[in-house]
Amino acid sequence: MKGAYRVIVETRKVKYDFRIKRNITIFTGDSGSGKTVLIDLIREYRRFGSDSGVSVSCSCPCRTLDNEDWEHQLGEITKSIIFIDEGNRFLISKKFAELVIKSDNYFVFATREKLPMLPYSIHEIYGFRKSGKFHEAKQKYNEIYHLYGEISEKEGIDPKFVITEDSNSGFEFFAELSKQKNIECVSLKGKSNIVKKLEDNQGVEGKKLVIVDGAAFGSEMKDVSEYVSVENNMILYAPESFEWMLLSINVIPDSNSTSILQQPEEYIDSREYASWEQYFTRLLTDKTKENPVWCYSKKKLSKVYLSAKVINAAKRFMKFIIWD
């Protein structure tokens, strides 16, 4: 399943209006914020149609999934947006995660819990607010995005220590940037126990820059955002992925991907790719596989990616960070 879909769910009293564009979207918020109401309305509309008093408008079928016989139900649903409330026990099961990753449906989970078995984006986590007499979705983690987006070019961020989630090619690249700046770069070697690993480097003086792949970091975002909000000397940088960044700087021969980068949702099939991170890795690998100099590997970075041409282009792309 590909594409972006606008969903409008409304009754005489409430209205929800939002867009879904990835295979996994998270709706979160305190009890009573409106998450369950939304799913109940979709369920009522599926059962009783217009007689329910609910209107659902979307170019893609909107479905719900419940505890009873969920696996059989899921097996019969295709090319739909499936809404699931946190009260369903199967939501945190390994079996469910495996089926979601292989599915050609989009999923919306209304939950306050993190789902570590699923690779979802930090950009697709939403909360709820009241606007006039209607509910509408808004991004839950704006405080993190604002922290990143409000950094002006004049002010800049001058890191004294760099921490990467990646331990392979991405780490090699940012280690080289750090080396040129004469600062240390360490790898977290994955997302597991990330806050504990950040605490282990707490004693380092100066501004710390934490670099993660935003496309699959959603399950850790709550813990990390809370930690970063207390640690004033820590900045989170979360591009879609390292491969996305390399494609975005547009210096690799015959790898122009402008149209894809502008609207990835129109190209990325949810059944084929569990996350956009996987897609951009495949895209970069395919675009460079015939070029022995630029051939990209996630495990080991070719020397050309550490050349002045690529390094300088990346520095310009990350213009809010002072690398020199």
N, C-alpha and C positions, 0 to 999 in steps of 0.2 A: 504494500500500500504506500502511495506517495501523496504529496500535496498538503496544502493547508486548508482547513475547513472552519468556517464560521458557524458557531452553534448559538442559537437563540432559544432559550427556554423561558416561557412566561405564563403567568395566570393573571387574573385581574389584580392580584395583590403584589406579586413579585415578578422580577425579570432578571434573567442572567444572559449576558452577551459576551462571548469570548471566542478566541481562535485556538485551534489545536493544529500543530504542525509537526510533531514528532511522535514516535511510537509510544513514548511514555511521558505523561504529564502528571504532576502532583498538585492536588488541591489540599491545602493544609490550613489549620487555624484552630482556635479554641472551640470547645463544645458550644453549640448554639450559634456559631458564626455563619451557618448556611450551607455547609458542605452536604450534609445528609438530606436536607430539603431538596437540593438540586437533583440528587440521584432518585429520591422518592418521586419527584415530579416526572422524571423521564420514565421511571417504571410504571407509573400510573398511565402515562400517555401510551406506552406500549400495550398495556392491557385493555384500555377502554377507548383509545383514540380521542376524538373531539369531545366525546361524552364525559371525559375526565375533567374538562375545564382547563386543560393544559394544552399549550401550543408548543411544538418543537419544530424548529426550522433549521435544516442543515442539508447540504447536498449529499451527505453520507449518512447511512442509517446509524442511529444512536441506540445502544442496547445497554442493559444492565445484567449483572451476573450475581447470583446468590449462592449461599452454602449448599443448598440442595442440588445434587447432581451437577455441580459446576463444571466438572471435567467434560462431561457429555455435552453440556450446553456450549462450552467453548469450542469443542470440536466441530460444531455445526454452524458457527458464526464465522463469516468471512467479510473482509473489506468493510468493517464497521468501526465505530468508536464505542468502546465498551467502558462503562462507568461502574466502578466497584467501591463500595463503602468499607471503611476500616473495620466494621463489625464482622466481616467475613474472615473466618479463621484461616482459610486457605491462602490468604494474601501473603503471608510470610513463609509459605512452604517452598521447598526446593523444587518440587514437581511443578508448581504453578509458575515459578520463575523460568523454568526450562521451556514451558509451553508459550509463555509470553515472548521470549526471545525468538522463537521460531514462527511466531504468528504473523499473518498478514493483516492484522487489525491494529488500530491505535488503542491505547489504554489510558484511562484517566482514573487515578487512585485518590480517593478522599481519605487522607490519613495524616496523623500527627507523628507516626513512627517512621524511622528511616528504613529503607528496604535495600540492604547491602548486597543482596544477590542480583539486583537489577541495575544496569548501567544507565542512569538517567541524568539529564543535563541540569546544571545549576540554573539555566535560563528558563527552565520549564517547571519551576516550583512557584505556585501561586497561593495567595491568601485571599481573604474576602474582606470587603469593606462595604458600608452602606453609603449609597450615593442618592440623595433625595429619598424617594420611596422605593428605589430598586436596589437589589444586590448586584454587584458586578465583580468580576475577578480582577485582582491586581497582583503584581509580582510581590512575593513574600520577602525576598531578600534584597530589596532595593538598597538597604543600608550598605551592603557589600558593593553593589554595582556603583553606588554613588561615591564610595570611598575610592574606587578605581577611576570613575569617570570625572570626578571633580578635581582631580590632580591637574593643575594648569601647566602649560609648557614652561611658563616663567618660573614657577615654583620647583617643579621636577621632583623626582624621588631619587635620592642618592643612597643606594643600598650599601651596607657595609658587610653584608652576609647574605648568601643566596641559598635557598632550600628548594629542591625540585622533587616532585612526586616521581618523575621518571628516573630510571636507573640505567637506561640504555642510550639511544641516540640523542634524545632530548637532553639528558644529563651531560653528555659529551659536549653538546653545543653550548649550553649555558655555563658549563665549567670553563670553556674557552673564553667566553665573554668575561667571566669573573676573573680569570687569570690575567687577562689584558688590563683589567681594572685593579689588579693586585688585591683581590678579596677572595675569601674562601667560598666554595660551592659544595654542598653536600646533598646526597640523595636520601629521600625518605624510603625509597625502594617499595613503592606501592602505597595504597590508601589505608591499609590495616593499622589500627592504633595510631592514627596520624596525630591526634592531639598529644598523646604521650611522647611521640617523637619530636614534636615541636617544643614540648616542655624540656626535653633533653638538651635543646640548644638555646634555652631561655637566657642563659648567662652571657651570651655573646652580646657585646655592646654595639650600639648603633642600629640603624634601620635594617630590618630583615625583610627580604623579598621572598615570598613563597609562591612558587610557580606550579600550577596544576592543570590538568586537562579538563576544562570546564564541561565538555560534552558527556563525561561519564562520572562526574564528581558529585552529583546531586545528593547521594545518600550520606555524604560526610559534611554537607554544607552547614547544617544546623550546628553541629558541634564546633566546627572550625570558625564559623561566624561569631559564635558566642566567645570563643577563645580570642579571636582577633579583636573583638570589640573592647576587651579588657587590656590587651597588650597594645598600647599606643604606638609601639615601635615596629609593628608588623604590618606589611601590606600584602594583600593577596592578588596575584595576577592569574587570571583564568581564561586564556584563549580556548577556542574549541579543542584544539590539540596542537602538538608541535608540528605535525604534518600540515595542518590547516595554516599555520603561520608561515611555513616554508612556501606553500602555494600562494599565499596572500602577498608575499613580498615580490613575487613575479620576476625572479631573476634566473630561474632554471630554464634552460633551452627547451622549447616546444612543450611547455607545460601550462600555457595560459588557461586559466579556469575561471575567468571573470564571471561568466553567466552562472556557473555552478555556485560560486562563492556568494553571489548576490541572493540566490534562492535555492539553497541546498535541498529544501523539502521537496522540490519538484523533481529531484534526481535520485534521492536516497530511498530505496525500497526497504520498508521496515522488516520484511520477511528475510531479506538478505543480510541486513546489517543491524545488529542489536543497538548500536550507537553511531552517531555521526563520526566519532573518533575512528571507528573501524573503517568507515567509508573513505575518509580522507587519507588514511594510511594506504588503502588499496588504490585510490586514485593516484597518489604520488608514486607508488611503486609501479603501477602500470605505465604511467607517463614517462618514467625514466628507465624502464627495464632494458630498452634497446640501446641505451647510451652507457657504455662501460665506465665513463668518467663520473656521470651523475647518478648512476644506478643506486636507488635508495634502499637501505635496509634498516629496519627498526632496531635491530640488535647491535649493529656496528655502523657508525657514520663514516661515509666516504670523505676523504681529506678535502675534496672540493667544497664541501659544505662549511668548512672552517676557513675558507679563503677570505681575503679582505672584501671581495665583492659581495659575498653572502652575509658576512658578519656586519658590514656597514649598512646593507639594506635592512637587515633585521633591527639594527639600532635605530634607524629612521622610522621603522614601523612601530617600534615600542618607544615612541617619542617622549612619553612622560617619564621614562627611566633614564637617569644619567649613567651611561655606561663608560664614559671617557673620563 
